[in-house]
């Protein structure tokens, strides 16, 4: 009987762990700004990844002929217009950090507009 109870408790623990680690379709978008940085953090269902990557390619990569589709990134990126930012991108997650001291006001506006336009993209299926 003890062995059966232990197996039930163990199974319940694994079930709780699985449920807590899944992204149940929840969407999170955080846009934050300080004197020196503008930061975008997004978490979204994995099935929305293609939409997000197409949006990134259209808004950030088009002028530099860069595609973000089917990419996994954890690097500093410099676009042809001189915009420099750190990006970490994986299915269901994206983080972008722009150092405002290393970029022009036009670059800052470009990234800020990108971040503000991301919300409806995250909600499309």
N, CA, C and O atoms as CSV, one atom per row, in Angstrom:
chain,resi,resn,atom,element,x,y,z
A,1,UNK,N,N,0.822,-1.191,0.000
A,1,UNK,CA,C,0.000,0.000,0.000
A,1,UNK,C,C,0.874,1.265,0.000
A,1,UNK,O,O,0.548,2.249,-0.664
A,2,UNK,N,N,1.992,1.230,0.754
A,2,UNK,CA,C,2.882,2.381,0.790
A,2,UNK,C,C,3.451,2.663,-0.598
A,2,UNK,O,O,3.562,3.818,-1.008
A,3,UNK,N,N,3.808,1.611,-1.310
A,3,UNK,CA,C,4.373,1.766,-2.646
A,3,UNK,C,C,3.345,2.415,-3.588
A,3,UNK,O,O,3.704,3.278,-4.389
A,4,UNK,N,N,2.103,2.016,-3.499
A,4,UNK,CA,C,1.040,2.584,-4.324
A,4,UNK,C,C,0.849,4.067,-4.000
A,4,UNK,O,O,0.738,4.879,-4.918
A,5,UNK,N,N,0.808,4.432,-2.738
A,5,UNK,CA,C,0.633,5.830,-2.322
A,5,UNK,C,C,1.823,6.669,-2.791
A,5,UNK,O,O,1.645,7.797,-3.250
A,6,UNK,N,N,3.017,6.128,-2.679
A,6,UNK,CA,C,4.203,6.841,-3.121
A,6,UNK,C,C,4.149,7.083,-4.638
A,6,UNK,O,O,4.504,8.169,-5.096
A,7,UNK,N,N,3.718,6.102,-5.408
A,7,UNK,CA,C,3.595,6.252,-6.855
A,7,UNK,C,C,2.541,7.292,-7.230
A,7,UNK,O,O,2.724,8.046,-8.186
A,8,UNK,N,N,1.449,7.334,-6.486
A,8,UNK,CA,C,0.399,8.325,-6.741
A,8,UNK,C,C,0.928,9.734,-6.469
A,8,UNK,O,O,0.714,10.643,-7.272
A,9,UNK,N,N,1.612,9.915,-5.346
A,9,UNK,CA,C,2.170,11.221,-4.991
A,9,UNK,C,C,3.209,11.639,-6.029
A,9,UNK,O,O,3.222,12.794,-6.457
A,10,UNK,N,N,4.057,10.738,-6.428
A,10,UNK,CA,C,5.071,11.023,-7.438
A,10,UNK,C,C,4.423,11.411,-8.768
A,10,UNK,O,O,4.854,12.371,-9.408
A,11,UNK,N,N,3.408,10.685,-9.182
A,11,UNK,CA,C,2.699,10.992,-10.431
A,11,UNK,C,C,2.024,12.354,-10.376
A,11,UNK,O,O,2.062,13.103,-11.351
A,12,UNK,N,N,1.408,12.681,-9.245
A,12,UNK,CA,C,0.784,13.994,-9.081
A,12,UNK,C,C,1.824,15.110,-9.136
A,12,UNK,O,O,1.584,16.167,-9.720
A,13,UNK,N,N,2.978,14.865,-8.526
A,13,UNK,CA,C,4.054,15.851,-8.573
A,13,UNK,C,C,4.498,16.104,-10.010
A,13,UNK,O,O,4.659,17.256,-10.413
A,14,UNK,N,N,4.693,15.055,-10.777
A,14,UNK,CA,C,5.105,15.203,-12.177
A,14,UNK,C,C,4.030,15.917,-13.002
A,14,UNK,O,O,4.351,16.735,-13.865
A,15,UNK,N,N,2.781,15.614,-12.744
A,15,UNK,CA,C,1.688,16.279,-13.447
A,15,UNK,C,C,1.677,17.769,-13.132
A,15,UNK,O,O,1.527,18.589,-14.038
A,16,UNK,N,N,1.833,18.129,-11.872
A,16,UNK,CA,C,1.873,19.544,-11.474
A,16,UNK,C,C,3.065,20.250,-12.115
A,16,UNK,O,O,2.937,21.384,-12.577
A,17,UNK,N,N,4.202,19.602,-12.147
A,17,UNK,CA,C,5.389,20.176,-12.757
A,17,UNK,C,C,5.164,20.415,-14.245
A,17,UNK,O,O,5.536,21.468,-14.763
A,18,UNK,N,N,4.566,19.464,-14.931
A,18,UNK,CA,C,4.298,19.601,-16.362
A,18,UNK,C,C,3.338,20.758,-16.628
A,18,UNK,O,O,3.574,21.565,-17.528
A,19,UNK,N,N,2.275,20.842,-15.865
A,19,UNK,CA,C,1.273,21.892,-16.063
A,19,UNK,C,C,1.867,23.266,-15.774
A,19,UNK,O,O,1.553,24.225,-16.479
A,20,UNK,N,N,2.695,23.382,-14.782
A,20,UNK,CA,C,3.260,24.685,-14.429
A,20,UNK,C,C,4.301,25.158,-15.446
A,20,UNK,O,O,4.524,26.362,-15.572
A,21,UNK,N,N,4.936,24.249,-16.164
A,21,UNK,CA,C,5.987,24.626,-17.118
A,21,UNK,C,C,5.452,24.927,-18.513
A,21,UNK,O,O,6.161,25.536,-19.314
A,22,UNK,N,N,4.248,24.529,-18.820
A,22,UNK,CA,C,3.691,24.771,-20.153
A,22,UNK,C,C,3.236,26.210,-20.291
A,22,UNK,O,O,2.823,26.837,-19.315
A,23,UNK,N,N,3.314,26.732,-21.504
A,23,UNK,CA,C,2.719,28.024,-21.813
A,23,UNK,C,C,1.327,27.727,-22.326
A,23,UNK,O,O,1.169,27.303,-23.470
A,24,UNK,N,N,0.321,27.940,-21.508
A,24,UNK,CA,C,-1.054,27.595,-21.840
A,24,UNK,C,C,-1.698,28.634,-22.739
A,24,UNK,O,O,-2.855,28.998,-22.531
A,25,UNK,N,N,-0.973,29.111,-23.727
A,25,UNK,CA,C,-1.528,30.126,-24.602
A,25,UNK,C,C,-1.426,31.516,-24.008
A,25,UNK,O,O,-1.971,32.473,-24.557
A,26,UNK,N,N,-0.733,31.628,-22.893
A,26,UNK,CA,C,-0.577,32.938,-22.268
A,26,UNK,C,C,0.389,33.787,-23.075
A,26,UNK,O,O,1.372,33.287,-23.621
A,27,UNK,N,N,0.099,35.060,-23.139
A,27,UNK,CA,C,0.939,35.998,-23.858
A,27,UNK,C,C,1.402,37.064,-22.889
A,27,UNK,O,O,0.613,37.621,-22.125
A,28,UNK,N,N,2.690,37.337,-22.933
A,28,UNK,CA,C,3.268,38.360,-22.074
A,28,UNK,C,C,4.143,39.266,-22.924
A,28,UNK,O,O,5.012,38.791,-23.656
A,29,UNK,N,N,3.915,40.564,-22.829
A,29,UNK,CA,C,4.744,41.541,-23.529
A,29,UNK,C,C,5.108,42.630,-22.542
A,29,UNK,O,O,4.237,43.284,-21.970
A,30,UNK,N,N,6.401,42.817,-22.349
A,30,UNK,CA,C,6.892,43.858,-21.463
A,30,UNK,C,C,7.775,44.800,-22.256
A,30,UNK,O,O,8.772,44.382,-22.846
A,31,UNK,N,N,7.412,46.060,-22.269
A,31,UNK,CA,C,8.215,47.110,-22.877
A,31,UNK,C,C,8.704,47.985,-21.732
A,31,UNK,O,O,7.896,48.577,-21.016
A,32,UNK,N,N,10.006,48.073,-21.554
A,32,UNK,CA,C,10.530,48.882,-20.452
A,32,UNK,C,C,11.613,49.811,-20.978
A,32,UNK,O,O,12.285,49.532,-21.971
A,33,UNK,N,N,11.755,50.931,-20.270
A,33,UNK,CA,C,12.691,51.948,-20.720
A,33,UNK,C,C,13.346,52.612,-19.515
A,33,UNK,O,O,12.707,52.873,-18.496
A,34,UNK,N,N,14.635,52.874,-19.664
A,34,UNK,CA,C,15.378,53.649,-18.674
A,34,UNK,C,C,16.121,54.738,-19.426
A,34,UNK,O,O,15.925,54.911,-20.629
A,35,UNK,N,N,16.961,55.464,-18.732
A,35,UNK,CA,C,17.731,56.508,-19.401
A,35,UNK,C,C,18.631,55.944,-20.494
A,35,UNK,O,O,18.844,56.591,-21.519
A,36,UNK,N,N,19.160,54.739,-20.278
A,36,UNK,CA,C,20.136,54.173,-21.211
A,36,UNK,C,C,19.635,53.025,-22.074
A,36,UNK,O,O,20.259,52.711,-23.088
A,37,UNK,N,N,18.528,52.388,-21.705
A,37,UNK,CA,C,18.095,51.187,-22.414
A,37,UNK,C,C,16.605,51.218,-22.751
A,37,UNK,O,O,15.792,51.821,-22.050
A,38,UNK,N,N,16.285,50.542,-23.854
A,38,UNK,CA,C,14.896,50.228,-24.203
A,38,UNK,C,C,14.864,48.717,-24.362
A,38,UNK,O,O,15.670,48.155,-25.103
A,39,UNK,N,N,13.937,48.048,-23.672
A,39,UNK,CA,C,13.935,46.596,-23.627
A,39,UNK,C,C,12.550,46.050,-23.952
A,39,UNK,O,O,11.537,46.578,-23.494
A,40,UNK,N,N,12.522,44.983,-24.750
A,40,UNK,CA,C,11.294,44.281,-25.109
A,40,UNK,C,C,11.466,42.830,-24.686
A,40,UNK,O,O,12.453,42.187,-25.045
A,41,UNK,N,N,10.507,42.315,-23.925
A,41,UNK,CA,C,10.494,40.902,-23.555
A,41,UNK,C,C,9.112,40.366,-23.905
A,41,UNK,O,O,8.098,40.896,-23.449
A,42,UNK,N,N,9.079,39.308,-24.719
A,42,UNK,CA,C,7.808,38.722,-25.135
A,42,UNK,C,C,7.841,37.215,-24.932
A,42,UNK,O,O,8.824,36.547,-25.254
A,43,UNK,N,N,6.749,36.697,-24.391
A,43,UNK,CA,C,6.526,35.256,-24.287
A,43,UNK,C,C,5.154,34.996,-24.886
A,43,UNK,O,O,4.199,35.715,-24.593
A,44,UNK,N,N,5.054,33.980,-25.717
A,44,UNK,CA,C,3.831,33.737,-26.462
A,44,UNK,C,C,3.763,32.256,-26.825
A,44,UNK,O,O,4.769,31.554,-26.727
A,45,UNK,N,N,2.595,31.771,-27.242
A,45,UNK,CA,C,2.498,30.365,-27.637
A,45,UNK,C,C,3.446,30.057,-28.795
A,45,UNK,O,O,3.609,30.868,-29.707
A,46,UNK,N,N,4.052,28.912,-28.751
A,46,UNK,CA,C,5.027,28.510,-29.768
A,46,UNK,C,C,4.419,28.576,-31.170
A,46,UNK,O,O,5.124,28.890,-32.129
A,47,UNK,N,N,3.138,28.287,-31.302
A,47,UNK,CA,C,2.513,28.301,-32.619
A,47,UNK,C,C,2.447,29.709,-33.221
A,47,UNK,O,O,2.166,29.837,-34.413
A,48,UNK,N,N,2.693,30.754,-32.454
A,48,UNK,CA,C,2.724,32.131,-32.975
A,48,UNK,C,C,4.128,32.541,-33.426
A,48,UNK,O,O,4.314,33.661,-33.902
A,49,UNK,N,N,5.100,31.670,-33.287
A,49,UNK,CA,C,6.486,32.005,-33.593
A,49,UNK,C,C,6.664,32.479,-35.029
A,49,UNK,O,O,7.366,33.463,-35.265
A,50,UNK,N,N,6.048,31.806,-35.986
A,50,UNK,CA,C,6.203,32.189,-37.400
A,50,UNK,C,C,5.698,33.610,-37.640
A,50,UNK,O,O,6.315,34.367,-38.389
A,51,UNK,N,N,4.577,33.979,-37.009
A,51,UNK,CA,C,4.042,35.338,-37.158
A,51,UNK,C,C,5.016,36.371,-36.593
A,51,UNK,O,O,5.256,37.409,-37.209
A,52,UNK,N,N,5.570,36.083,-35.428
A,52,UNK,CA,C,6.506,37.008,-34.786
A,52,UNK,C,C,7.769,37.143,-35.630
A,52,UNK,O,O,8.269,38.251,-35.823
A,53,UNK,N,N,8.282,36.038,-36.128
A,53,UNK,CA,C,9.505,36.084,-36.931
A,53,UNK,C,C,9.289,36.828,-38.249
A,53,UNK,O,O,10.172,37.562,-38.693
A,54,UNK,N,N,8.124,36.649,-38.879
A,54,UNK,CA,C,7.824,37.409,-40.107
A,54,UNK,C,C,7.743,38.901,-39.810
A,54,UNK,O,O,8.232,39.719,-40.588
A,55,UNK,N,N,7.120,39.256,-38.677
A,55,UNK,CA,C,7.023,40.664,-38.272
A,55,UNK,C,C,8.418,41.243,-38.030
A,55,UNK,O,O,8.708,42.363,-38.449
A,56,UNK,N,N,9.276,40.482,-37.358
A,56,UNK,CA,C,10.654,40.940,-37.108
A,56,UNK,C,C,11.382,41.167,-38.423
A,56,UNK,O,O,12.082,42.167,-38.579
A,57,UNK,N,N,11.226,40.260,-39.359
A,57,UNK,CA,C,11.883,40.397,-40.665
A,57,UNK,C,C,11.384,41.625,-41.404
A,57,UNK,O,O,12.162,42.351,-42.023
A,58,UNK,N,N,10.074,41.851,-41.332
A,58,UNK,CA,C,9.478,42.983,-42.041
A,58,UNK,C,C,9.900,44.309,-41.427
A,58,UNK,O,O,10.259,45.233,-42.158
A,59,UNK,N,N,9.869,44.426,-40.115
A,59,UNK,CA,C,10.124,45.700,-39.447
A,59,UNK,C,C,11.593,45.979,-39.164
A,59,UNK,O,O,12.011,47.137,-39.168
A,60,UNK,N,N,12.378,44.943,-38.921
A,60,UNK,CA,C,13.779,45.152,-38.567
A,60,UNK,C,C,14.742,44.729,-39.667
A,60,UNK,O,O,15.782,45.363,-39.848
A,61,UNK,N,N,14.424,43.689,-40.392
A,61,UNK,CA,C,15.377,43.139,-41.332
A,61,UNK,C,C,15.230,43.558,-42.774
A,61,UNK,O,O,16.135,43.344,-43.580
A,62,UNK,N,N,14.103,44.151,-43.109
A,62,UNK,CA,C,13.826,44.446,-44.519
A,62,UNK,C,C,14.892,45.333,-45.160
A,62,UNK,O,O,15.403,45.009,-46.232
A,63,UNK,N,N,15.229,46.444,-44.517
A,63,UNK,CA,C,16.217,47.384,-45.082
A,63,UNK,C,C,17.614,46.773,-45.155
A,63,UNK,O,O,18.412,47.154,-46.011
A,64,UNK,N,N,17.912,45.833,-44.270
A,64,UNK,CA,C,19.237,45.212,-44.225
A,64,UNK,C,C,19.263,43.858,-44.923
A,64,UNK,O,O,20.284,43.170,-44.919
A,65,UNK,N,N,18.137,43.479,-45.521
A,65,UNK,CA,C,18.016,42.191,-46.199
A,65,UNK,C,C,18.346,41.037,-45.250
A,65,UNK,O,O,19.089,40.119,-45.598
A,66,UNK,N,N,17.774,41.107,-44.036
A,66,UNK,CA,C,17.971,40.095,-43.008
A,66,UNK,C,C,16.626,39.432,-42.731
A,66,UNK,O,O,15.607,40.106,-42.587
A,67,UNK,N,N,16.637,38.116,-42.658
A,67,UNK,CA,C,15.426,37.379,-42.319
A,67,UNK,C,C,15.583,36.772,-40.930
A,67,UNK,O,O,16.617,36.187,-40.607
A,68,UNK,N,N,14.549,36.919,-40.122
A,68,UNK,CA,C,14.531,36.320,-38.790
A,68,UNK,C,C,13.697,35.041,-38.769
A,68,UNK,O,O,13.525,34.434,-37.712
A,69,UNK,N,N,13.181,34.627,-39.920
A,69,UNK,CA,C,12.335,33.443,-40.013
A,69,UNK,C,C,13.192,32.193,-39.795
A,69,UNK,O,O,14.264,32.046,-40.381
A,70,UNK,N,N,12.696,31.306,-38.943
A,70,UNK,CA,C,13.368,30.042,-38.612
A,70,UNK,C,C,14.777,30.244,-38.060
A,70,UNK,O,O,15.689,29.478,-38.373
A,71,UNK,N,N,14.948,31.277,-37.240
A,71,UNK,CA,C,16.263,31.526,-36.645
A,71,UNK,C,C,16.187,31.400,-35.132
A,71,UNK,O,O,15.141,31.633,-34.527
A,72,UNK,N,N,17.284,31.038,-34.546
A,72,UNK,CA,C,17.456,31.050,-33.099
A,72,UNK,C,C,18.651,31.954,-32.865
A,72,UNK,O,O,19.744,31.693,-33.368
A,73,UNK,N,N,18.443,33.012,-32.104
A,73,UNK,CA,C,19.470,34.038,-31.958
A,73,UNK,C,C,19.772,34.278,-30.483
A,73,UNK,O,O,18.868,34.281,-29.648
A,74,UNK,N,N,21.017,34.475,-30.179
A,74,UNK,CA,C,21.473,34.956,-28.879
A,74,UNK,C,C,22.742,35.746,-29.176
A,74,UNK,O,O,23.856,35.265,-28.966
A,75,UNK,N,N,22.550,36.979,-29.673
A,75,UNK,CA,C,23.706,37.728,-30.167
A,75,UNK,C,C,23.420,39.220,-30.245
A,75,UNK,O,O,22.275,39.666,-30.164
A,76,UNK,N,N,24.488,39.965,-30.404
A,76,UNK,CA,C,24.423,41.399,-30.703
A,76,UNK,C,C,24.250,41.517,-32.215
A,76,UNK,O,O,24.993,40.899,-32.977
A,77,UNK,N,N,23.283,42.302,-32.643
A,77,UNK,CA,C,22.981,42.462,-34.062
A,77,UNK,C,C,23.208,43.914,-34.459
A,77,UNK,O,O,22.841,44.831,-33.725
A,78,UNK,N,N,23.813,44.116,-35.618
A,78,UNK,CA,C,23.982,45.452,-36.183
A,78,UNK,C,C,23.338,45.456,-37.565
A,78,UNK,O,O,23.734,44.691,-38.444
A,79,UNK,N,N,22.346,46.317,-37.751
A,79,UNK,CA,C,21.674,46.446,-39.035
A,79,UNK,C,C,22.450,47.395,-39.940
A,79,UNK,O,O,23.334,48.112,-39.469
A,80,UNK,N,N,22.134,47.408,-41.227
A,80,UNK,CA,C,22.841,48.261,-42.186
A,80,UNK,C,C,22.758,49.745,-41.844
A,80,UNK,O,O,23.673,50.503,-42.166
A,81,UNK,N,N,21.672,50.170,-41.194
A,81,UNK,CA,C,21.538,51.591,-40.845
A,81,UNK,C,C,22.309,51.959,-39.579
A,81,UNK,O,O,22.243,53.102,-39.129
A,82,UNK,N,N,23.040,51.001,-38.999
A,82,UNK,CA,C,23.842,51.255,-37.804
A,82,UNK,C,C,23.140,50.932,-36.502
A,82,UNK,O,O,23.749,51.037,-35.437
A,83,UNK,N,N,21.878,50.541,-36.555
A,83,UNK,CA,C,21.150,50.159,-35.343
A,83,UNK,C,C,21.796,48.918,-34.745
A,83,UNK,O,O,21.978,47.906,-35.423
A,84,UNK,N,N,22.147,49.012,-33.440
A,84,UNK,CA,C,22.777,47.895,-32.730
A,84,UNK,C,C,21.902,47.513,-31.550
A,84,UNK,O,O,21.466,48.373,-30.784
A,85,UNK,N,N,21.645,46.210,-31.405
A,85,UNK,CA,C,20.859,45.733,-30.272
A,85,UNK,C,C,21.209,44.289,-29.981
A,85,UNK,O,O,21.721,43.566,-30.836
A,86,UNK,N,N,20.920,43.885,-28.746
A,86,UNK,CA,C,21.075,42.491,-28.350
A,86,UNK,C,C,19.731,41.813,-28.549
A,86,UNK,O,O,18.692,42.374,-28.201
A,87,UNK,N,N,19.746,40.604,-29.109
A,87,UNK,CA,C,18.505,39.859,-29.278
A,87,UNK,C,C,18.712,38.412,-28.877
A,87,UNK,O,O,19.725,37.787,-29.190
A,88,UNK,N,N,17.716,37.907,-28.173
A,88,UNK,CA,C,17.652,36.480,-27.867
A,88,UNK,C,C,16.285,36.026,-28.352
A,88,UNK,O,O,15.257,36.520,-27.888
A,89,UNK,N,N,16.277,35.089,-29.282
A,89,UNK,CA,C,15.038,34.663,-29.907
A,89,UNK,C,C,15.002,33.142,-29.986
A,89,UNK,O,O,15.952,32.507,-30.443
A,90,UNK,N,N,13.890,32.569,-29.533
A,90,UNK,CA,C,13.640,31.135,-29.603
A,90,UNK,C,C,12.126,30.964,-29.725
A,90,UNK,O,O,11.381,31.898,-29.425
A,91,UNK,N,N,11.660,29.805,-30.153
A,91,UNK,CA,C,10.211,29.624,-30.286
A,91,UNK,C,C,9.477,29.955,-28.986
A,91,UNK,O,O,9.747,29.371,-27.937
A,92,UNK,N,N,8.544,30.902,-29.079
A,92,UNK,CA,C,7.729,31.286,-27.930
A,92,UNK,C,C,8.339,32.360,-27.048
A,92,UNK,O,O,7.704,32.800,-26.090
A,93,UNK,N,N,9.556,32.791,-27.348
A,93,UNK,CA,C,10.227,33.803,-26.520
A,93,UNK,C,C,11.079,34.726,-27.366
A,93,UNK,O,O,11.719,34.300,-28.327
A,94,UNK,N,N,11.078,35.991,-26.997
A,94,UNK,CA,C,11.910,36.960,-27.680
A,94,UNK,C,C,12.300,38.038,-26.688
A,94,UNK,O,O,11.470,38.525,-25.920
A,95,UNK,N,N,13.574,38.405,-26.711
A,95,UNK,CA,C,14.075,39.503,-25.885
A,95,UNK,C,C,14.937,40.392,-26.772
A,95,UNK,O,O,15.774,39.901,-27.529
A,96,UNK,N,N,14.730,41.684,-26.675
A,96,UNK,CA,C,15.518,42.651,-27.433
A,96,UNK,C,C,15.905,43.772,-26.488
A,96,UNK,O,O,15.065,44.283,-25.748
A,97,UNK,N,N,17.179,44.157,-26.508
A,97,UNK,CA,C,17.670,45.216,-25.634
A,97,UNK,C,C,18.498,46.185,-26.463
A,97,UNK,O,O,19.503,45.806,-27.065
A,98,UNK,N,N,18.067,47.435,-26.487
A,98,UNK,CA,C,18.741,48.492,-27.232
A,98,UNK,C,C,19.424,49.433,-26.257
A,98,UNK,O,O,18.786,49.981,-25.358
A,99,UNK,N,N,20.717,49.617,-26.439
A,99,UNK,CA,C,21.467,50.582,-25.645
A,99,UNK,C,C,21.321,51.935,-26.338
A,99,UNK,O,O,21.869,52.147,-27.420
A,100,UNK,N,N,20.587,52.840,-25.717
A,100,UNK,CA,C,20.307,54.139,-26.337
A,100,UNK,C,C,21.569,54.991,-26.473
A,100,UNK,O,O,21.622,55.874,-27.329
A,101,UNK,N,N,22.578,54.745,-25.650
A,101,UNK,CA,C,23.814,55.528,-25.738
A,101,UNK,C,C,24.661,55.129,-26.944
A,101,UNK,O,O,25.545,55.884,-27.349
A,102,UNK,N,N,24.406,53.953,-27.526
A,102,UNK,CA,C,25.175,53.469,-28.670
A,102,UNK,C,C,24.392,53.570,-29.975
A,102,UNK,O,O,24.852,53.085,-31.009
A,103,UNK,N,N,23.211,54.196,-29.939
A,103,UNK,CA,C,22.350,54.275,-31.112
A,103,UNK,C,C,21.832,55.690,-31.310
A,103,UNK,O,O,21.825,56.498,-30.381
A,104,UNK,N,N,21.405,55.974,-32.519
A,104,UNK,CA,C,20.820,57.273,-32.818
A,104,UNK,C,C,19.376,57.317,-32.333
A,104,UNK,O,O,18.785,56.292,-31.991
A,105,UNK,N,N,18.827,58.516,-32.311
A,105,UNK,CA,C,17.424,58.667,-31.942
A,105,UNK,C,C,16.532,57.946,-32.954
A,105,UNK,O,O,15.509,57.375,-32.576
A,106,UNK,N,N,16.906,57.966,-34.226
A,106,UNK,CA,C,16.127,57.274,-35.267
A,106,UNK,C,C,16.118,55.760,-35.011
A,106,UNK,O,O,15.092,55.106,-35.199
A,107,UNK,N,N,17.242,55.212,-34.588
A,107,UNK,CA,C,17.309,53.779,-34.272
A,107,UNK,C,C,16.430,53.462,-33.070
A,107,UNK,O,O,15.709,52.464,-33.068
A,108,UNK,N,N,16.491,54.307,-32.055
A,108,UNK,CA,C,15.636,54.130,-30.876
A,108,UNK,C,C,14.160,54.151,-31.274
A,108,UNK,O,O,13.385,53.310,-30.822
A,109,UNK,N,N,13.772,55.103,-32.113
A,109,UNK,CA,C,12.375,55.202,-32.557
A,109,UNK,C,C,11.965,53.958,-33.348
A,109,UNK,O,O,10.841,53.476,-33.207
A,110,UNK,N,N,12.857,53.448,-34.162
A,110,UNK,CA,C,12.580,52.251,-34.958
A,110,UNK,C,C,12.287,51.059,-34.051
A,110,UNK,O,O,11.321,50.329,-34.275
A,111,UNK,N,N,13.115,50.865,-33.033
A,111,UNK,CA,C,12.935,49.741,-32.115
A,111,UNK,C,C,11.698,49.952,-31.246
A,111,UNK,O,O,10.967,49.001,-30.970
A,112,UNK,N,N,11.462,51.169,-30.821
A,112,UNK,CA,C,10.283,51.457,-30.004
A,112,UNK,C,C,9.000,51.210,-30.803
A,112,UNK,O,O,8.048,50.633,-30.278
A,113,UNK,N,N,8.969,51.638,-32.055
A,113,UNK,CA,C,7.811,51.398,-32.919
A,113,UNK,C,C,7.617,49.904,-33.136
A,113,UNK,O,O,6.489,49.410,-33.140
A,114,UNK,N,N,8.724,49.188,-33.317
A,114,UNK,CA,C,8.658,47.732,-33.451
A,114,UNK,C,C,8.001,47.118,-32.208
A,114,UNK,O,O,7.093,46.295,-32.327
A,115,UNK,N,N,8.455,47.512,-31.037
A,115,UNK,CA,C,7.917,46.963,-29.790
A,115,UNK,C,C,6.443,47.265,-29.613
A,115,UNK,O,O,5.675,46.394,-29.204
A,116,UNK,N,N,6.040,48.487,-29.917
A,116,UNK,CA,C,4.632,48.860,-29.762
A,116,UNK,C,C,3.743,48.141,-30.771
A,116,UNK,O,O,2.571,47.891,-30.490
A,117,UNK,N,N,4.281,47.805,-31.939
A,117,UNK,CA,C,3.509,47.097,-32.945
A,117,UNK,C,C,3.490,45.593,-32.746
A,117,UNK,O,O,2.799,44.886,-33.478
A,118,UNK,N,N,4.221,45.099,-31.787
A,118,UNK,CA,C,4.332,43.659,-31.548
A,118,UNK,C,C,3.072,43.072,-30.909
A,118,UNK,O,O,2.750,41.907,-31.147
A,119,UNK,N,N,2.364,43.849,-30.114
A,119,UNK,CA,C,1.211,43.315,-29.361
A,119,UNK,C,C,0.175,42.656,-30.257
A,119,UNK,O,O,-0.189,41.511,-29.987
A,120,UNK,N,N,-0.328,43.303,-31.310
A,120,UNK,CA,C,-1.328,42.610,-32.140
A,120,UNK,C,C,-0.774,41.374,-32.850
A,120,UNK,O,O,-1.520,40.434,-33.126
A,121,UNK,N,N,0.516,41.365,-33.144
A,121,UNK,CA,C,1.137,40.219,-33.792
A,121,UNK,C,C,1.125,39.014,-32.848
A,121,UNK,O,O,0.898,37.885,-33.283
A,122,UNK,N,N,1.368,39.252,-31.572
A,122,UNK,CA,C,1.378,38.174,-30.598
A,122,UNK,C,C,-0.001,37.531,-30.441
A,122,UNK,O,O,-0.104,36.357,-30.088
A,123,UNK,N,N,-1.039,38.286,-30.700
A,123,UNK,CA,C,-2.402,37.789,-30.532
A,123,UNK,C,C,-2.982,37.149,-31.787
A,123,UNK,O,O,-4.090,36.616,-31.741
A,124,UNK,N,N,-2.256,37.188,-32.917
A,124,UNK,CA,C,-2.777,36.565,-34.130
A,124,UNK,C,C,-2.431,35.089,-34.115
A,124,UNK,O,O,-1.375,34.690,-33.625
A,125,UNK,N,N,-3.315,34.300,-34.649
A,125,UNK,CA,C,-3.111,32.839,-34.670
A,125,UNK,C,C,-2.717,32.379,-36.043
A,125,UNK,O,O,-2.503,31.185,-36.256
